[in-house]
Amino acid sequence: MFRLRLKEELEFLRRSNLYRYLRNREEDILDFSSNDYLCLSKHPEVIEGVKEGLRYGLGATGSRLTSGNINHEVLEERLAEFKETERALVYTTGYSTNLGVISALCKQGDLILSDRLNHASIIDGCRLSRADVEIYDHCSIESLVNILEEKGKGYNNIFIVTDGVFSMDGDIAPLKDIKKVADEYNSVVIVDDAHGTGVLGGGKGTLKHFNLKPSDNIIQIGTLSKAFGGLGGFVCGIEELIEYLINTSRSFIYSTALPPPVVSGVLKSLELIEEGGLTRKLQGKIRSANKVFRSYGLIERDSLTPIYPIILGERTMEISEYLLKNKIFAPGIRYPSVPRGLERIRVSINVGHKEEDFERLSRLLAIFSL
């Protein structure tokens, strides 16, 4: 009966055009799907860093609180310096960081205000917490304030949770205004800067982009699997926050630590990001992509980030397959990752792309008279 039920549900997904499957990325293909914005995953110095880390062995062999605390604190010290905070804590993935931080901090008697378009890991972290959750309209300070005025009384703590850069649209949260609201309503801001770190603010992220200084009521979350080109997640903030998470965050306590070679590789990535040249190069590529995409009518306004949502609706998967046949890897994004009617190809660019690559993609998309 169990097998039959699974077959029936899988068949429903196929009929609904929601079935997902794994595919390999071919080597000779033009990739517009990767989050490796700075192309650090294959950078020679990063690879050498990974090799150096192999002296510790392949795996960490345990959680950070048992045998797995190896070279991780070196990375945490460097991340704290980079983000200009008192402490940092590394998790095994960005997803588990959001789950572990939000579910540990937000309790019954607390209120979470979450942006409508926040990443699934933020949504799941909110669900795992015992706090009340209210959703405010995307990047709307007016909606945020209205909810606080109407429903924000009588709570022990209030948390405002937002992506720094939104992964499906590439737009930037109005952090300066959110910080003002948080100060006025005695709230804590949790910002997931997964797509902002290495991209904005000279590489330091969305706070730096807005010239905001880290403070006691800002918690920064990031990932090591996008601009860093590796694996893992991290949280930065005050000393007491990190000590509290070490003692209470279940996805930190009960997970095997990141492999030491990954930590060593990411340390080298951090050095390269701090030099600033790669982020400046990426910004140049973004300006080039803006020019080309606008000329073909693919975008209406320039982007500040390397994420371009090309809204295609029901034809998304058809167009994605057409691109693949023409040696361009740009998978379609559909419901439930995005709302129905807003299916899209999310074009992600990186420092390895050339202007002719943007032209090639645009010419193929123009066939469909978008």
N, C-alpha and C positions, 0 to 999 in steps of 0.2 A: 504493500500500500504506500509506503514511504517513497519508493522509487517512482511509482505511478504519479503520486502527487507532484514530485519534482519535475517529472516529464511534462505534466499538464501546465505547470507554472512556466517552465521554459518555453513551451509552445505558445503560451499567451504572450510572453515577451517578444517572440519572433513575429507573431501576428500584429503586435502593436508597434513594430519597428523599433523596439527598445533593446533588442538582444545585443549583448556585447561579446567580443571575442578578442583574443590576443593575437597580435601580429608582430613579426620581426621587422626591424628597421634595416633596410638594405643599405649597403655601404655606398653605393653610387647614386644615392638619392639626395635631392635638395630638401633639407629638413627645416620646416617652419613650425615645428611643434615643441621643440625642446625648451626647457627652462634654464639651460646652461648658458645664461646670458653673456658671460665673459669668457666662454669656452675654456674654463679652467679644468674641466673633468679630464681632459687629455693633455693639459699643459705639461711640458717636459719637467719643469721644476716640481710640479705637484706630484707627478709620477715618481720622481726621485724621493720626494718626501714620504710617499707610501712605502717605497722600498726600505727606507731608513726605519720606518715604524715596524717592519716585519721582524726586527730583532726582538720584539716583545712577543712574537707569535701571531698567528692569524686572528684569533679571537680573544676577547677579554676574559673569557672563562667564568664569568660570574657577574652579578650585579655590582654597582658601584659601592654598595655597603658591605660586600663580601670581598671576593678576590679581584673584582673588575676595576678597581681604581688605580690606573696605571699612569698614563700620560695625560689624562683628562683634565686635571687641575691646571696644567700649563695652558691648555686651550681656553679654559674658563677665565684665567687671569688675563689672557690676551683679548678675549672677547669683551670683558668688562672695560678694559682700557679703550678698546675700539669704540664701544658704545658710550663711553664716559660715565659709567655707573660704578657703584661700589662692588658689586659681585655679579657673577653669571653662573648658570647651571646648565649643563649639557644633557640632553635627552637623546634617545635612539632615533627618533624621527620628529619632524615638525608637527605631524598629526598628534603624536603622543604628548608633545609639549603642550599644545592647546588643551587636550583632554586633561592632562595631569595638573596644569596650573589652575584652570578654571574650576574643575571639580574639587580641588583642594581648598581654594580660597573662598569660594562662594557657597554659603550655607543657608540653611533654613533661617528665615528672618532677614535675608539679604535680598536685594533687587539687582537684576542684570538688565541693562538696556543694550540690545544687540542690533546692529545694522541689518536691514532686510537682506542684503546680498553678501553677508559674511560667509566665509568658507565653511564647508561641511564639518571640519574639525572643531571650529568654534561652536557651531550649532550642537554638535554631539557633546562637547564639554559642558555647555549650558544644560543640556538634558540630564547629564550625569550629576550635576550639582543639585542641591536641594533648594536653591534659591528660586524666587519668582522671576519669570522672564517676560520682558516686554520688548516687542520689535518696533524699532522706529524706522521711518521711511529712509530710503537709501540716501546717505550723505546729507540728510535734512536736519539742520540745527533747530528749525522751527518745530519739527515733529518731536525731536529729542526733548526740547524744553517743555512742550505741551504735555508729554507723558510724565515728566518729572513733576510738573505743577499739579497734574491731575492725580497721579498715583504714587508719587515719590515720598510720601510722608510715612513716618513710623517704622522705617526700616533701620536695621543695625548698620548695614553698609550698603553702598550703591556702587555698582561697577558699570562703566560704559565700555563696551567691547567692540572693536572695529578692526577690519583689515587696514593696513597702511595703504597698500596698492591692491585693488580688487582684481582677483586672478582672472575673471571672465571678461571684464570690461577694460581693465588697464587704467581706470580712473583712480584718483588719489583722494583719500579721506580728508576732510577739512580739519586737520588735527589742531591747528591753532585755535579755531573756534570751539572744538570739542574740549580742549584743555581749559578754556575760559569757563565753559559750562561746568566742567568737573570742579573747578575751584569754587565757583559760586554755590554749587549744591553739595559740596563736601564729598565728592565722589572720587573713585579711582579709575583711571583710564588703563585698559589693557589693549595694546595695539600689536597686531600680528603683522610684522614687517617682512614677511617671507619674500615678497616680490619687490620690496623697496630697498633692502640691504644689498649693497653692491651696485645699485642702479641710481638712486637719488642721493642728494646731499653729499656729493663727492664720494659716494660709496657707503657712507655711514647710515643712510636710510632716510625715512620720511621725517623724523623729528628734525634732523639736520636740514632737510629741504625747507622746512618752515622756520628754521633758526630757533627751534625750541630746545631749551636745555633740559636734560633729564632731571626729574624731581621725585620727591617721595611718593607722589600719587600717580606716577606713570610707570607701567610695567611694559617692557619691550620683549616681544617674542620674535624669534627668527628661525630660519631654517639653514642648514648647511648643504642642502641638496639642490639649490637653484644657482644663484650667482657664485656660490662657493664651489659648485661642481662635485660635491661629495655626498654625504649622507648624515642625517641627524638634525636635531633642533636645539634651540637654546632659549633661555629666558634671562633677562638682565634687569636689575633693580637694586633696591637697598639691601643691606646686609641681612636684616631680619627676615626679609622675604625669602632669600635663598635658604637660610637656615630652616625656616618653616617648611619649605617645599621638600628639603632633604628628609625631613621627619614625617611628612604627611602625604606627599604626592605619590599616589599608587603606581602610576605609569613610570615614575622614576625608580621607586623602591624595588619594584618587582620585575624589572626588565634587565636582561643582560646588557652590560655596558657596550658602547660603540667599540668596534674592533680598533685596536691601537694603530694599525696602519692607516685607517681612515682618519683618525685624529691627527696623525702626523701629516697626512696629505692636506687636510683642511687647514692646519697651521701654516703651511706654505701658501695656500690660497689666500689666507688672511693677509700675509705679507704682501702679496701681489696686489690685492685690493687696496691696501693702505698706501701703496705707491701712487695710486690715483690715475695712472695712465689708461688702464683698461676701462674704467668708468667713463673717462673723457672720450675714449674711442667709441664706446657704446652710445653715448649721447650724440656723437657725430653720425653714427649709423641710423639713429632714430630720426634725426633731421633729414637724412637722405630718404628714408622710408616715407616720412611725412610728405615730402615733395612728390615722390612717385605715386603713392597711393591717392593723394589728392588729385593728381592730374588724371587719374583713371576713375575718379568719382567713388573710390572705395571707402573713403573717410570724409567726414564733413569738417572736422577740426583736427589740428595737430595734436599729437600725443607727446607726453613727457616721459612715457614709459615704453618698454619694448613689446607691449601687448596691444594687438589690434583686433577687435571683434568685428568680423565680417558677417553681418546678419543675413542669413539665407533662407530661414524658415524651413518649410517641408522639403526643399530641394537640397538641404545641407549634405546628407549622406551621399546622394547622387553626385554632387559636385566634388565632394571629397574623393570619391572613387575615381572620378575623371582626372583629378589632379595626380592621384597616385599612378594612374596609367601613363601619365606624362612625367613621371619621375619626380614628383613633388609630394612630400609627406606632410600633410596638413589635415589631421583627423577631424571629423565633425564633432561638435559638442551639442548634445541634445538633451531633452528632458530625461531624467529629473535634475541633471546638472545645471540646466538653465530652464526658465519657464517655457511652456509651449508657445510657439509663435516666435520665439527669440532664439531658435536654433541657429548655430553659427559655426564658422571656422574661426578658431582663435589663432591668429597668426602671431607667433613669437619670433622676434628677430634677435640676433646676437652679433658679437663683434666679428665673427667670421663671414657674415653676409656681405655681398657686394651690391652696388646699385643695379647691376644687370640682373641679379637674383630677384630684386623687387620688381623690376620690369617684366621678367619672365612670368612670375606669379600673376601680376596684374593683367598681362595680356591674356592669359588662360582664363582668368575669372571674367574678363570683359566679354568673352564669348557668350556668357550667359546673360548679358545686358543687365547687370545688377544696378 
